[in-house]
């Protein structure tokens, strides 16, 4: 099974799906010669920021 990363990933809609699927195009520090722990921290921080924003959006929508 081929592995897909980044913008290569495609999620096919599931029958009955009623929510919007959003693709997060995350930064890839290795394309700028940033490797190791520095790379991982940048990726982690980018995802953390997106998750916090999503949580905020979901909790505001629920109120």
C-alpha positions in Angstrom: 0.0 0.0 0.0 1.6 3.3 -1.0 2.0 5.9 1.7 0.8 9.5 1.0 2.0 12.6 2.7 1.0 16.2 2.7 -1.1 17.5 -0.1 -1.0 14.0 -1.8 -3.5 12.7 0.7 -7.1 12.6 -0.6 -10.0 11.6 1.5 -12.9 10.2 -0.4 -16.3 11.2 0.9 -18.2 8.5 2.8 -21.8 8.0 1.9 -24.0 9.9 4.4 -21.2 12.2 5.5 -22.7 15.5 6.7 -19.6 17.4 7.6 -17.0 19.3 5.6 -13.6 17.6 5.2 -10.8 20.1 5.4 -7.3 19.4 4.3 -4.5 21.0 6.3 -1.5 21.8 4.1 1.2 21.8 6.8 4.6 23.3 6.4 7.4 20.9 5.5 10.5 22.3 7.1 12.8 19.7 5.5 12.2 21.5 2.2 14.1 24.4 3.8 16.9 22.2 5.1 15.4 22.1 8.6 15.8 18.6 10.1 15.7 16.7 13.3 14.1 18.1 16.4 13.8 21.6 15.0 11.7 20.1 12.1 9.5 18.1 14.5 8.9 21.1 16.7 7.8 23.3 13.7 5.4 20.6 12.5 4.1 20.0 16.0 3.5 23.7 16.6 1.8 24.1 13.2 -0.6 21.2 14.0 -1.2 22.4 17.6 -2.2 25.9 16.3 -4.6 24.3 13.8 -6.2 22.0 16.4 -6.6 24.9 18.9 -8.4 26.9 16.2 -10.6 24.0 15.3 -11.5 23.4 18.9 -12.4 27.1 19.3 -14.5 27.0 16.1 -16.3 23.9 17.3 -17.0 25.1 20.8 -18.3 28.5 19.5 -20.6 26.7 17.0 -22.0 24.6 19.9 -22.9 27.7 21.9 
